[in-house]
Amino acid sequence: TRRAPDVAVILGDHFEELKNAKVIPIIPEIAAEVLSPTETPRMIHRKLKQYFAAGVKEVWLIDPDVREIEIWKGPSLPDPVLASGDVLVSALLPGFALPLKELFA
């Protein structure tokens, strides 16, 4: 199974590997998925399991309808849900901070 997240964060210098790639051959550290109304909880859980089995360290599930983000660091339970007044940060991205009100503006 090949997954393609909506946004993939790949850390390190992989320019040459990615230069002409049509398919990204590197497992990202962070995979972000923007949820659609047609996705069932079962479909989402399956994606999570596949991402973590492949070696992804974090998965961000972004729900634009309710303007929330779930941060998953493993396939069992997410960290607390982030809502409009919160700021998205990750230990994998030192110095990165994205206020959700800006993301969902």
SEPASE-127655 format. One record per atom (N, C-alpha, C, O): x, y, z; residue number from 0; atom name. Coordinates in nm, 3 decimals. Example, Ala and Ser with C-alpha at 12.3 -4.5 7.8 and 13.67 -1.06 7.14 Angstrom:
2
NODE      c1      c2      c3  nr atom
NODE   1.319  -0.569   0.780   0    N
NODE   1.230  -0.450   0.780   0   CA
NODE   1.320  -0.330   0.780   0    C
NODE   1.424  -0.332   0.846   0    O
NODE   1.285  -0.225   0.708   1    N
NODE   1.367  -0.106   0.714   1   CA
NODE   1.290   0.003   0.787   1    C
NODE   1.341   0.114   0.804   1    O
end
This chain:
105
NODE      c1      c2      c3  nr atom
NODE   0.084  -0.118   0.000   0    N
NODE   0.000   0.000   0.000   0   CA
NODE   0.089   0.124   0.000   0    C
NODE   0.185   0.132   0.076   0    O
NODE   0.057   0.217  -0.084   1    N
NODE   0.132   0.342  -0.090   1   CA
NODE   0.039   0.454  -0.046   1    C
NODE  -0.069   0.471  -0.101   1    O
NODE   0.083   0.529   0.052   2    N
NODE   0.004   0.641   0.104   2   CA
NODE   0.067   0.772   0.061   2    C
NODE   0.189   0.783   0.051   2    O
NODE  -0.015   0.871   0.037   3    N
NODE   0.031   1.005   0.004   3   CA
NODE  -0.046   1.105   0.090   3    C
NODE  -0.159   1.140   0.057   3    O
NODE   0.015   1.150   0.199   4    N
NODE  -0.056   1.246   0.285   4   CA
NODE  -0.074   1.379   0.212   4    C
NODE  -0.009   1.406   0.112   4    O
NODE  -0.165   1.460   0.264   5    N
NODE  -0.187   1.592   0.205   5   CA
NODE  -0.063   1.680   0.220   5    C
NODE  -0.030   1.758   0.131   5    O
NODE   0.006   1.665   0.334   6    N
NODE   0.133   1.735   0.358   6   CA
NODE   0.227   1.635   0.422   6    C
NODE   0.190   1.564   0.515   6    O
NODE   0.351   1.631   0.372   7    N
NODE   0.454   1.545   0.430   7   CA
NODE   0.572   1.632   0.471   7    C
NODE   0.619   1.715   0.393   7    O
NODE   0.621   1.613   0.594   8    N
NODE   0.738   1.685   0.642   8   CA
NODE   0.853   1.585   0.647   8    C
NODE   0.850   1.488   0.723   8    O
NODE   0.954   1.612   0.564   9    N
NODE   1.073   1.527   0.557   9   CA
NODE   1.190   1.611   0.608   9    C
NODE   1.224   1.713   0.548   9    O
NODE   1.250   1.567   0.716  10    N
NODE   1.361   1.642   0.775  10   CA
NODE   1.494   1.597   0.717  10    C
NODE   1.508   1.483   0.672  10    O
NODE   1.591   1.686   0.719  11    N
NODE   1.724   1.652   0.670  11   CA
NODE   1.742   1.695   0.525  11    C
NODE   1.650   1.749   0.463  11    O
NODE   1.860   1.670   0.473  12    N
NODE   1.895   1.710   0.338  12   CA
NODE   1.871   1.593   0.242  12    C
NODE   1.954   1.503   0.232  12    O
NODE   1.758   1.597   0.173  13    N
NODE   1.722   1.491   0.078  13   CA
NODE   1.698   1.548  -0.061  13    C
NODE   1.627   1.488  -0.142  13    O
NODE   1.758   1.664  -0.089  14    N
NODE   1.732   1.732  -0.216  14   CA
NODE   1.760   1.642  -0.336  14    C
NODE   1.677   1.631  -0.426  14    O
NODE   1.876   1.578  -0.337  15    N
NODE   1.912   1.496  -0.453  15   CA
NODE   1.816   1.378  -0.471  15    C
NODE   1.781   1.343  -0.583  15    O
NODE   1.774   1.316  -0.360  16    N
NODE   1.681   1.203  -0.369  16   CA
NODE   1.544   1.245  -0.422  16    C
NODE   1.475   1.167  -0.488  16    O
NODE   1.505   1.368  -0.392  17    N
NODE   1.371   1.414  -0.427  17   CA
NODE   1.367   1.498  -0.555  17    C
NODE   1.259   1.530  -0.605  17    O
NODE   1.482   1.533  -0.607  18    N
NODE   1.495   1.626  -0.718  18   CA
NODE   1.399   1.597  -0.834  18    C
NODE   1.326   1.688  -0.874  18    O
NODE   1.397   1.480  -0.887  19    N
NODE   1.310   1.447  -1.001  19   CA
NODE   1.210   1.337  -0.968  19    C
NODE   1.157   1.272  -1.058  19    O
NODE   1.186   1.316  -0.841  20    N
NODE   1.099   1.206  -0.798  20   CA
NODE   0.953   1.234  -0.833  20    C
NODE   0.902   1.342  -0.807  20    O
NODE   0.889   1.135  -0.892  21    N
NODE   0.744   1.144  -0.917  21   CA
NODE   0.670   1.084  -0.797  21    C
NODE   0.557   1.123  -0.766  21    O
NODE   0.735   0.990  -0.733  22    N
NODE   0.684   0.930  -0.610  22   CA
NODE   0.792   0.952  -0.504  22    C
NODE   0.909   0.923  -0.529  22    O
NODE   0.755   1.003  -0.389  23    N
NODE   0.853   1.032  -0.285  23   CA
NODE   0.899   0.900  -0.223  23    C
NODE   0.817   0.826  -0.167  23    O
NODE   1.030   0.870  -0.232  24    N
NODE   1.082   0.742  -0.182  24   CA
NODE   1.123   0.745  -0.035  24    C
NODE   1.185   0.650   0.013  24    O
NODE   1.089   0.851   0.037  25    N
NODE   1.132   0.869   0.176  25   CA
NODE   1.011   0.873   0.267  25    C
NODE   0.910   0.936   0.235  25    O
NODE   1.021   0.806   0.380  26    N
NODE   0.912   0.811   0.480  26   CA
NODE   0.922   0.946   0.552  26    C
NODE   1.028   0.979   0.605  26    O
NODE   0.814   1.024   0.555  27    N
NODE   0.821   1.153   0.624  27   CA
NODE   0.819   1.135   0.776  27    C
NODE   0.769   1.036   0.828  27    O
NODE   0.873   1.233   0.845  28    N
NODE   0.864   1.234   0.991  28   CA
NODE   0.721   1.269   1.034  28    C
NODE   0.669   1.213   1.131  28    O
NODE   0.659   1.361   0.961  29    N
NODE   0.522   1.405   0.993  29   CA
NODE   0.436   1.391   0.868  29    C
NODE   0.475   1.432   0.758  29    O
NODE   0.319   1.331   0.885  30    N
NODE   0.220   1.322   0.778  30   CA
NODE   0.095   1.398   0.825  30    C
NODE   0.044   1.373   0.934  30    O
NODE   0.048   1.490   0.743  31    N
NODE  -0.072   1.566   0.777  31   CA
NODE  -0.183   1.529   0.679  31    C
NODE  -0.163   1.530   0.558  31    O
NODE  -0.298   1.497   0.734  32    N
NODE  -0.416   1.461   0.655  32   CA
NODE  -0.528   1.560   0.683  32    C
NODE  -0.564   1.584   0.798  32    O
NODE  -0.581   1.619   0.577  33    N
NODE  -0.701   1.703   0.588  33   CA
NODE  -0.820   1.611   0.570  33    C
NODE  -0.838   1.552   0.463  33    O
NODE  -0.901   1.598   0.673  34    N
NODE  -1.013   1.505   0.670  34   CA
NODE  -1.125   1.555   0.578  34    C
NODE  -1.153   1.675   0.571  34    O
NODE  -1.185   1.461   0.510  35    N
NODE  -1.299   1.495   0.425  35   CA
NODE  -1.425   1.431   0.485  35    C
NODE  -1.415   1.333   0.558  35    O
NODE  -1.541   1.485   0.454  36    N
NODE  -1.665   1.431   0.510  36   CA
NODE  -1.692   1.286   0.470  36    C
NODE  -1.768   1.217   0.537  36    O
NODE  -1.630   1.240   0.361  37    N
NODE  -1.656   1.103   0.316  37   CA
NODE  -1.571   0.999   0.387  37    C
NODE  -1.596   0.879   0.373  37    O
NODE  -1.471   1.042   0.463  38    N
NODE  -1.385   0.946   0.533  38   CA
NODE  -1.453   0.896   0.660  38    C
NODE  -1.501   0.975   0.742  38    O
NODE  -1.455   0.766   0.675  39    N
NODE  -1.513   0.704   0.794  39   CA
NODE  -1.405   0.690   0.901  39    C
NODE  -1.286   0.689   0.868  39    O
NODE  -1.444   0.677   1.028  40    N
NODE  -1.345   0.652   1.132  40   CA
NODE  -1.259   0.530   1.102  40    C
NODE  -1.139   0.528   1.132  40    O
NODE  -1.319   0.428   1.044  41    N
NODE  -1.243   0.307   1.010  41   CA
NODE  -1.134   0.337   0.906  41    C
NODE  -1.022   0.288   0.918  41    O
NODE  -1.167   0.416   0.805  42    N
NODE  -1.069   0.454   0.703  42   CA
NODE  -0.954   0.535   0.765  42    C
NODE  -0.838   0.512   0.732  42    O
NODE  -0.987   0.626   0.852  43    N
NODE  -0.887   0.710   0.917  43   CA
NODE  -0.796   0.625   1.005  43    C
NODE  -0.674   0.641   1.002  43    O
NODE  -0.854   0.536   1.083  44    N
NODE  -0.774   0.450   1.171  44   CA
NODE  -0.680   0.361   1.089  44    C
NODE  -0.566   0.337   1.130  44    O
NODE  -0.727   0.313   0.976  45    N
NODE  -0.643   0.231   0.889  45   CA
NODE  -0.523   0.311   0.837  45    C
NODE  -0.411   0.261   0.835  45    O
NODE  -0.547   0.436   0.796  46    N
NODE  -0.438   0.522   0.752  46   CA
NODE  -0.336   0.542   0.864  46    C
NODE  -0.215   0.533   0.841  46    O
NODE  -0.386   0.571   0.985  47    N
NODE  -0.296   0.592   1.098  47   CA
NODE  -0.207   0.471   1.120  47    C
NODE  -0.085   0.485   1.134  47    O
NODE  -0.265   0.353   1.123  48    N
NODE  -0.188   0.231   1.144  48   CA
NODE  -0.082   0.214   1.035  48    C
NODE   0.031   0.176   1.064  48    O
NODE  -0.118   0.241   0.912  49    N
NODE  -0.024   0.226   0.801  49   CA
NODE   0.089   0.328   0.810  49    C
NODE   0.205   0.294   0.786  49    O
NODE   0.058   0.451   0.844  50    N
NODE   0.162   0.552   0.859  50   CA
NODE   0.262   0.511   0.967  50    C
NODE   0.383   0.516   0.944  50    O
NODE   0.213   0.472   1.083  51    N
NODE   0.303   0.438   1.193  51   CA
NODE   0.381   0.309   1.164  51    C
NODE   0.497   0.298   1.203  51    O
NODE   0.319   0.214   1.099  52    N
NODE   0.390   0.091   1.061  52   CA
NODE   0.504   0.122   0.963  52    C
NODE   0.605   0.053   0.963  52    O
NODE   0.487   0.225   0.881  53    N
NODE   0.589   0.263   0.784  53   CA
NODE   0.704   0.342   0.847  53    C
NODE   0.811   0.353   0.788  53    O
NODE   0.681   0.398   0.967  54    N
NODE   0.787   0.473   1.034  54   CA
NODE   0.761   0.621   1.054  54    C
NODE   0.849   0.693   1.101  54    O
NODE   0.641   0.668   1.020  55    N
NODE   0.606   0.808   1.045  55   CA
NODE   0.605   0.830   1.197  55    C
NODE   0.560   0.743   1.272  55    O
NODE   0.656   0.946   1.241  56    N
NODE   0.664   0.973   1.385  56   CA
NODE   0.544   1.047   1.441  56    C
NODE   0.507   1.028   1.557  56    O
NODE   0.481   1.131   1.358  57    N
NODE   0.361   1.205   1.398  57   CA
NODE   0.264   1.211   1.282  57    C
NODE   0.304   1.218   1.166  57    O
NODE   0.135   1.207   1.315  58    N
NODE   0.031   1.229   1.215  58   CA
NODE  -0.060   1.340   1.268  58    C
NODE  -0.107   1.336   1.382  58    O
NODE  -0.082   1.439   1.184  59    N
NODE  -0.173   1.547   1.217  59   CA
NODE  -0.302   1.526   1.138  59    C
NODE  -0.301   1.528   1.015  59    O
NODE  -0.412   1.505   1.209  60    N
NODE  -0.543   1.494   1.145  60   CA
NODE  -0.612   1.630   1.156  60    C
NODE  -0.648   1.674   1.265  60    O
NODE  -0.629   1.694   1.043  61    N
NODE  -0.683   1.829   1.039  61   CA
NODE  -0.829   1.821   0.994  61    C
NODE  -0.859   1.774   0.885  61    O
NODE  -0.918   1.869   1.081  62    N
NODE  -1.062   1.867   1.050  62   CA
NODE  -1.108   2.010   1.025  62    C
NODE  -1.136   2.083   1.120  62    O
NODE  -1.117   2.051   0.898  63    N
NODE  -1.155   2.189   0.869  63   CA
NODE  -1.300   2.222   0.905  63    C
NODE  -1.333   2.339   0.928  63    O
NODE  -1.386   2.122   0.911  64    N
NODE  -1.527   2.149   0.943  64   CA
NODE  -1.544   2.198   1.086  64    C
NODE  -1.622   2.289   1.111  64    O
NODE  -1.471   2.139   1.180  65    N
NODE  -1.482   2.180   1.320  65   CA
NODE  -1.361   2.262   1.365  65    C
NODE  -1.352   2.303   1.481  65    O
NODE  -1.267   2.284   1.271  66    N
NODE  -1.147   2.364   1.297  66   CA
NODE  -1.066   2.310   1.415  66    C
NODE  -1.034   2.383   1.509  66    O
NODE  -1.035   2.181   1.407  67    N
NODE  -0.957   2.114   1.511  67   CA
NODE  -0.848   2.029   1.447  67    C
NODE  -0.857   1.990   1.331  67    O
NODE  -0.744   2.002   1.527  68    N
NODE  -0.635   1.915   1.484  68   CA
NODE  -0.607   1.814   1.595  68    C
NODE  -0.594   1.850   1.712  68    O
NODE  -0.598   1.687   1.556  69    N
NODE  -0.554   1.583   1.647  69   CA
NODE  -0.409   1.551   1.612  69    C
NODE  -0.376   1.530   1.495  69    O
NODE  -0.323   1.548   1.713  70    N
NODE  -0.182   1.512   1.694  70   CA
NODE  -0.165   1.370   1.745  70    C
NODE  -0.185   1.343   1.864  70    O
NODE  -0.127   1.280   1.656  71    N
NODE  -0.105   1.139   1.691  71   CA
NODE   0.045   1.111   1.690  71    C
NODE   0.113   1.144   1.594  71    O
NODE   0.096   1.051   1.798  72    N
NODE   0.237   1.013   1.807  72   CA
NODE   0.251   0.862   1.811  72    C
NODE   0.360   0.809   1.834  72    O
NODE   0.142   0.793   1.790  73    N
NODE   0.134   0.648   1.786  73   CA
NODE  -0.007   0.611   1.749  73    C
NODE  -0.096   0.697   1.749  73    O
NODE  -0.031   0.485   1.716  74    N
NODE  -0.162   0.446   1.665  74   CA
NODE  -0.272   0.430   1.770  74    C
NODE  -0.386   0.402   1.734  74    O
NODE  -0.241   0.448   1.899  75    N
NODE  -0.343   0.418   1.999  75   CA
NODE  -0.432   0.536   2.036  75    C
NODE  -0.554   0.529   2.015  75    O
NODE  -0.376   0.645   2.090  76    N
NODE  -0.458   0.760   2.131  76   CA
NODE  -0.388   0.889   2.093  76    C
NODE  -0.265   0.898   2.102  76    O
NODE  -0.465   0.991   2.052  77    N
NODE  -0.401   1.119   2.018  77   CA
NODE  -0.371   1.200   2.143  77    C
NODE  -0.423   1.173   2.251  77    O
NODE  -0.285   1.302   2.127  78    N
NODE  -0.268   1.403   2.230  78   CA
NODE  -0.400   1.479   2.238  78    C
NODE  -0.487   1.460   2.153  78    O
NODE  -0.416   1.566   2.337  79    N
NODE  -0.541   1.644   2.341  79   CA
NODE  -0.565   1.716   2.209  79    C
NODE  -0.470   1.758   2.142  79    O
NODE  -0.690   1.731   2.173  80    N
NODE  -0.729   1.796   2.047  80   CA
NODE  -0.700   1.946   2.057  80    C
NODE  -0.728   2.009   2.158  80    O
NODE  -0.643   2.000   1.950  81    N
NODE  -0.618   2.144   1.943  81   CA
NODE  -0.736   2.212   1.876  81    C
NODE  -0.789   2.162   1.777  81    O
NODE  -0.777   2.326   1.931  82    N
NODE  -0.890   2.401   1.876  82   CA
NODE  -0.846   2.543   1.843  82    C
NODE  -0.727   2.575   1.850  82    O
NODE  -0.940   2.628   1.808  83    N
NODE  -0.912   2.760   1.749  83   CA
NODE  -0.816   2.849   1.828  83    C
NODE  -0.739   2.922   1.765  83    O
NODE  -0.816   2.847   1.958  84    N
NODE  -0.727   2.933   2.035  84   CA
NODE  -0.590   2.873   2.060  84    C
NODE  -0.506   2.938   2.122  84    O
NODE  -0.566   2.751   2.014  85    N
NODE  -0.441   2.681   2.040  85   CA
NODE  -0.337   2.708   1.931  85    C
NODE  -0.367   2.766   1.827  85    O
NODE  -0.214   2.664   1.960  86    N
NODE  -0.103   2.678   1.866  86   CA
NODE  -0.047   2.539   1.839  86    C
NODE  -0.020   2.463   1.931  86    O
NODE  -0.030   2.506   1.711  87    N
NODE   0.027   2.378   1.670  87   CA
NODE   0.178   2.386   1.680  87    C
NODE   0.241   2.469   1.614  87    O
NODE   0.237   2.299   1.764  88    N
NODE   0.382   2.287   1.777  88   CA
NODE   0.418   2.140   1.771  88    C
NODE   0.333   2.053   1.790  88    O
NODE   0.545   2.112   1.745  89    N
NODE   0.592   1.974   1.741  89   CA
NODE   0.737   1.972   1.789  89    C
NODE   0.817   2.057   1.751  89    O
NODE   0.770   1.874   1.872  90    N
NODE   0.907   1.856   1.916  90   CA
NODE   0.998   1.823   1.798  90    C
NODE   1.119   1.845   1.804  90    O
NODE   0.941   1.772   1.691  91    N
NODE   1.019   1.740   1.571  91   CA
NODE   1.057   1.864   1.492  91    C
NODE   1.147   1.859   1.408  91    O
NODE   0.989   1.977   1.518  92    N
NODE   1.014   2.102   1.445  92   CA
NODE   1.042   2.216   1.543  92    C
NODE   0.957   2.302   1.564  92    O
NODE   1.162   2.217   1.603  93    N
NODE   1.194   2.323   1.700  93   CA
NODE   1.175   2.462   1.638  93    C
NODE   1.223   2.490   1.528  93    O
NODE   1.106   2.548   1.711  94    N
NODE   1.082   2.684   1.666  94   CA
NODE   0.957   2.701   1.581  94    C
NODE   0.915   2.814   1.555  94    O
NODE   0.896   2.591   1.538  95    N
NODE   0.773   2.598   1.458  95   CA
NODE   0.654   2.619   1.550  95    C
NODE   0.639   2.547   1.649  95    O
NODE   0.571   2.716   1.519  96    N
NODE   0.448   2.742   1.595  96   CA
NODE   0.345   2.802   1.499  96    C
NODE   0.369   2.907   1.440  96    O
NODE   0.233   2.735   1.483  97    N
NODE   0.128   2.781   1.393  97   CA
NODE  -0.002   2.798   1.470  97    C
NODE  -0.065   2.700   1.508  97    O
NODE  -0.044   2.923   1.493  98    N
NODE  -0.173   2.944   1.558  98   CA
NODE  -0.286   2.890   1.470  98    C
NODE  -0.291   2.919   1.350  98    O
NODE  -0.375   2.811   1.529  99    N
NODE  -0.483   2.752   1.451  99   CA
NODE  -0.576   2.856   1.392  99    C
NODE  -0.633   2.834   1.285  99    O
NODE  -0.593   2.970   1.459 100    N
NODE  -0.680   3.073   1.402 100   CA
NODE  -0.624   3.124   1.270 100    C
NODE  -0.700   3.165   1.183 100    O
NODE  -0.490   3.121   1.253 101    N
NODE  -0.430   3.159   1.124 101   CA
NODE  -0.448   3.048   1.021 101    C
NODE  -0.477   3.074   0.905 101    O
NODE  -0.431   2.924   1.065 102    N
NODE  -0.445   2.810   0.974 102   CA
NODE  -0.585   2.804   0.915 102    C
NODE  -0.602   2.779   0.796 102    O
NODE  -0.686   2.826   0.999 103    N
NODE  -0.824   2.812   0.956 103   CA
NODE  -0.887   2.945   0.909 103    C
NODE  -1.008   2.951   0.885 103    O
NODE  -0.805   3.051   0.896 104    N
NODE  -0.857   3.182   0.854 104   CA
NODE  -0.900   3.178   0.708 104    C
NODE  -0.946   3.279   0.655 104    O
end
